[in-house]
Amino acid sequence: SSLRVRLFLVRSASCADASCLNTMTVAEQAPAAFFPIRELSTYQTKWTIKGRVTNKAPLRTFKNRSGNGEGKVFHVELLDAEGGEIRASFFNDAAGEWFDKMEAGKCFTLSKGSVRIANRQYNTCKHRYELVFDKLAQVEEVQDDAKIGAVQFNIEDLRAVQQKTPPCSVDICGIVTSFEPLHAFTSQAGKDLVKRVLTIADDSAVSMQVTLWGERAKKDDKEFEGNPVVAMKGVFVKEWQGGRAGSLLESGHLTLQPTMPEAQKVKD
């Protein structure tokens, strides 16, 4: 597309016939070049990305550090055609403007955000950076792009997970060997919570407990019966009783009976 644009600029100075106009039309209609998500860093200040919302967190409020009133925020995870993934948070005015519009599964172009180092305590994306948008955000819903997948897993076997330094975030695929009943309780902060603990095993001959929270934990018992295969994205792993235990965070993703090659591998 850049070649066509340069061709028009050269010819337009010397001719004014239809061929020049045709060249201009082709150039104007050429697909826009979007910045690859995987290349985003604090060194880039002007960029426009296009991605699919693969996950969306609920809108939440927080007390401003100044003590004056409350702010609001939500975040999404974005995947582009090259497989790059990044978390994007929308604060205050941007949260109010885009929370209802940014639905999971839809494609958007985004610009006028800032890039910062990812906070690993909350961010399960593999990208070193994350995006922050405020009232200056430029976001536009675009036509669905078949080149962009729905969700991307980077599966690690459970034996490798046991060797990683916790805390860390991983994607896993395995068989549900057992599960505990739904457990409702009140946190120390007074919040009502529900959880369910699954035991997952894979073909590396290692098993690990993973805790599901909220709506995922409330899935019917039948969904976990019969040793189904599950794929989990964004499992937060920590040290537990001399080994490793996982927790599927709100920003994670759960797929029952996935069709990926890793799923067939653990079945065999």
TIGU-262322 format. One record per residue (C-alpha): x, y, z; residue number from 0; residue in one letter. Coordinates in steps of 0.001 Angstrom, whole numbers, plus 500000, padded with zeros to 6 digits. Layout:
NODE     east    north       up   num   residuo
NODE        X        Y        Z   NUM         A
...
END
This chain:
NODE     east    north       up   num   residuo
NODE   500000   500000   500000     0         S
NODE   502906   502404   500728     1         S
NODE   504227   501797   497188     2         L
NODE   500887   502845   495698     3         R
NODE   500804   506010   497780     4         V
NODE   504308   507012   496635     5         R
NODE   503351   506282   493023     6         L
NODE   500458   508716   493221     7         F
NODE   502564   511448   494779     8         L
NODE   505096   511235   491949     9         V
NODE   502580   511132   489110    10         R
NODE   500169   513751   490424    11         S
NODE   502698   516514   489801    12         A
NODE   502933   515735   486096    13         S
NODE   499471   514656   485007    14         C
NODE   495826   515275   485728    15         A
NODE   494133   512517   483741    16         D
NODE   491988   509622   484959    17         A
NODE   494975   507347   485547    18         S
NODE   496170   509633   488312    19         C
NODE   492752   509703   489887    20         L
NODE   492564   505919   489747    21         N
NODE   495910   505641   491483    22         T
NODE   494684   507962   494231    23         M
NODE   491541   505876   494730    24         T
NODE   493534   502673   495097    25         V
NODE   495860   504338   497600    26         A
NODE   493014   505723   499670    27         E
NODE   491279   502360   499763    28         Q
NODE   494390   500371   500672    29         A
NODE   494148   498678   504090    30         P
NODE   495534   500679   506970    31         A
NODE   498702   499362   508610    32         A
NODE   498181   498683   512313    33         F
NODE   500962   498566   514843    34         F
NODE   501679   494982   516019    35         P
NODE   500621   494512   519630    36         I
NODE   503717   492448   520437    37         R
NODE   505928   495432   519483    38         E
NODE   504239   497951   521786    39         L
NODE   506570   499464   524370    40         S
NODE   507190   502706   526242    41         T
NODE   509376   503828   523321    42         Y
NODE   506360   504155   521016    43         Q
NODE   504089   507147   521555    44         T
NODE   502064   507149   518330    45         K
NODE   500352   503900   517412    46         W
NODE   497027   502452   516369    47         T
NODE   496289   498792   517037    48         I
NODE   493464   496517   515933    49         K
NODE   492436   493628   518124    50         G
NODE   489663   491371   519315    51         R
NODE   488410   491580   522888    52         V
NODE   489093   488071   524180    53         T
NODE   488207   488810   527796    54         N
NODE   486437   491603   529675    55         K
NODE   486415   492231   533416    56         A
NODE   483507   493791   535327    57         P
NODE   483403   497522   536000    58         L
NODE   484656   498326   539493    59         R
NODE   485030   501442   541593    60         T
NODE   487917   502569   543781    61         F
NODE   488692   505441   546126    62         K
NODE   490864   508145   544617    63         N
NODE   494280   508517   546222    64         R
NODE   493502   512144   546950    65         S
NODE   490541   510998   549015    66         G
NODE   488160   513049   546891    67         N
NODE   485433   510777   545538    68         G
NODE   485633   507517   543648    69         E
NODE   487054   506453   540332    70         G
NODE   486012   503596   538073    71         K
NODE   487906   501165   535884    72         V
NODE   487532   498040   533788    73         F
NODE   489986   496134   531658    74         H
NODE   489970   493965   528564    75         V
NODE   492469   491676   526916    76         E
NODE   493183   492257   523236    77         L
NODE   494486   489824   520601    78         L
NODE   495636   490886   517115    79         D
NODE   496121   489062   513809    80         A
NODE   499806   488390   514564    81         E
NODE   499018   486665   517856    82         G
NODE   500087   489552   520091    83         G
NODE   498137   489946   523335    84         E
NODE   497962   492830   525786    85         I
NODE   495792   494047   528640    86         R
NODE   494120   497451   528324    87         A
NODE   492573   499329   531270    88         S
NODE   489996   502097   530892    89         F
NODE   489716   504644   533694    90         F
NODE   486972   507074   534721    91         N
NODE   485563   508904   531637    92         D
NODE   486917   506224   529299    93         A
NODE   485394   503499   531488    94         A
NODE   482002   505193   531382    95         G
NODE   482210   505672   527622    96         E
NODE   483373   502195   526595    97         W
NODE   482312   499646   529194    98         F
NODE   478966   498814   527570    99         D
NODE   480352   499027   524018   100         K
NODE   483461   496839   524313   101         M
NODE   481907   493397   524219   102         E
NODE   483986   490217   524283   103         A
NODE   484412   488799   520777   104         G
NODE   484187   492127   518942   105         K
NODE   487034   493838   517068   106         C
NODE   488203   497408   517681   107         F
NODE   490877   499879   516673   108         T
NODE   492498   501745   519555   109         L
NODE   494884   504688   519868   110         S
NODE   495724   507621   522161   111         K
NODE   496535   505371   525115   112         G
NODE   499646   505210   527277   113         S
NODE   501997   502243   527639   114         V
NODE   503341   501157   531021   115         R
NODE   505132   498169   532543   116         I
NODE   502641   495370   533246   117         A
NODE   501680   494801   536875   118         N
NODE   502180   491050   537283   119         R
NODE   500057   490984   540435   120         Q
NODE   496931   491560   538363   121         Y
NODE   497938   491054   534741   122         N
NODE   498032   487502   533341   123         T
NODE   498965   488484   529764   124         C
NODE   502474   487517   528688   125         K
NODE   503194   491015   527311   126         H
NODE   505811   492997   529204   127         R
NODE   503621   496092   528934   128         Y
NODE   499976   497043   529356   129         E
NODE   497829   499885   528016   130         L
NODE   495965   502596   529913   131         V
NODE   493214   504717   528373   132         F
NODE   491607   507873   529752   133         D
NODE   489266   510531   528362   134         K
NODE   491565   511042   525342   135         L
NODE   491067   507438   524182   136         A
NODE   490202   506910   520529   137         Q
NODE   488340   503627   520138   138         V
NODE   486258   502443   517201   139         E
NODE   484406   499200   516653   140         E
NODE   485296   497678   513278   141         V
NODE   484080   494819   511127   142         Q
NODE   484998   491367   512365   143         D
NODE   488439   490252   511197   144         D
NODE   488628   486503   510552   145         A
NODE   492434   486669   510797   146         K
NODE   492163   487380   514530   147         I
NODE   491480   484329   516700   148         G
NODE   488985   484150   519558   149         A
NODE   491485   483214   522266   150         V
NODE   495110   482121   522220   151         Q
NODE   496585   479571   524603   152         F
NODE   500293   479125   525323   153         N
NODE   500057   475729   527003   154         I
NODE   502733   474556   529446   155         E
NODE   502708   471044   530884   156         D
NODE   502239   470685   534635   157         L
NODE   505711   469252   535178   158         R
NODE   507205   472433   533698   159         A
NODE   504845   474539   535817   160         V
NODE   506193   472871   538968   161         Q
NODE   509680   474089   538029   162         Q
NODE   508681   477740   537478   163         K
NODE   509416   480343   540121   164         T
NODE   506182   481406   541805   165         P
NODE   504177   483528   541654   166         P
NODE   503618   483216   537919   167         C
NODE   500829   483025   535347   168         S
NODE   500441   480021   533029   169         V
NODE   498085   478413   530521   170         D
NODE   497397   474720   531136   171         I
NODE   495432   471863   529569   172         C
NODE   494553   468673   531414   173         G
NODE   491952   466221   532643   174         I
NODE   489735   466927   535660   175         V
NODE   490564   463965   537900   176         T
NODE   488462   465215   540824   177         S
NODE   486521   468250   541999   178         F
NODE   485208   469582   545274   179         E
NODE   481662   470828   545941   180         P
NODE   480906   474534   545580   181         L
NODE   482024   476391   548697   182         H
NODE   480514   479733   549757   183         A
NODE   482220   481887   552401   184         F
NODE   482784   485468   553523   185         T
NODE   486225   487025   553084   186         S
NODE   488028   488952   555815   187         Q
NODE   486953   492127   554029   188         A
NODE   483318   491063   554399   189         G
NODE   482795   490105   550752   190         K
NODE   480673   487051   549889   191         D
NODE   482661   484653   547714   192         L
NODE   482207   481244   546106   193         V
NODE   484919   478856   544962   194         K
NODE   485445   475323   543713   195         R
NODE   488711   473373   543690   196         V
NODE   489565   471098   540741   197         L
NODE   492439   468661   540502   198         T
NODE   493978   468723   537010   199         I
NODE   496417   466156   535572   200         A
NODE   498142   466006   532206   201         D
NODE   500393   463696   530184   202         D
NODE   503493   464794   532118   203         S
NODE   502253   462589   535008   204         A
NODE   501821   465598   537315   205         V
NODE   498647   466944   538898   206         S
NODE   497815   470324   540436   207         M
NODE   494866   471836   542259   208         Q
NODE   493267   474849   540597   209         V
NODE   490623   477013   542269   210         T
NODE   487744   478447   540266   211         L
NODE   485906   481542   541511   212         W
NODE   482537   483202   540994   213         G
NODE   480407   482159   538029   214         E
NODE   482966   479603   536852   215         R
NODE   482792   477868   540222   216         A
NODE   478992   477816   540013   217         K
NODE   478958   475646   536909   218         K
NODE   476813   472549   537346   219         D
NODE   478584   469540   538855   220         D
NODE   477751   467572   535690   221         K
NODE   480167   469758   533713   222         E
NODE   483072   468381   535761   223         F
NODE   481928   464765   535933   224         E
NODE   483374   462036   533716   225         G
NODE   486946   463420   533714   226         N
NODE   486505   466126   531055   227         P
NODE   489458   467872   529430   228         V
NODE   489806   471556   530297   229         V
NODE   492024   474340   529019   230         A
NODE   492702   477298   531301   231         M
NODE   494311   480582   530361   232         K
NODE   495754   482882   533001   233         G
NODE   496130   480508   535955   234         V
NODE   497906   482307   538797   235         F
NODE   500336   479828   540371   236         V
NODE   501767   480143   543887   237         K
NODE   503619   477968   546360   238         E
NODE   501320   475780   548452   239         W
NODE   502225   473130   551026   240         Q
NODE   505612   472477   549463   241         G
NODE   504271   472293   545911   242         G
NODE   502288   474470   543498   243         R
NODE   498608   475417   543421   244         A
NODE   496729   477507   540891   245         G
NODE   493873   479981   540886   246         S
NODE   491995   480925   537731   247         L
NODE   491689   484673   538022   248         L
NODE   488741   486762   536906   249         E
NODE   490731   487848   533859   250         S
NODE   491461   484221   532898   251         G
NODE   489646   481957   530469   252         H
NODE   488157   478454   530879   253         L
NODE   487295   476122   528009   254         T
NODE   485670   472739   528634   255         L
NODE   486338   469993   526070   256         Q
NODE   488728   472079   523905   257         P
NODE   489730   470877   520433   258         T
NODE   493370   472015   520471   259         M
NODE   496191   469480   519840   260         P
NODE   497215   469587   523527   261         E
NODE   493727   468368   524481   262         A
NODE   494041   465298   522270   263         Q
NODE   497521   464698   523680   264         K
NODE   496309   464506   527300   265         V
NODE   493433   462226   526263   266         K
NODE   495860   459763   524704   267         D
END
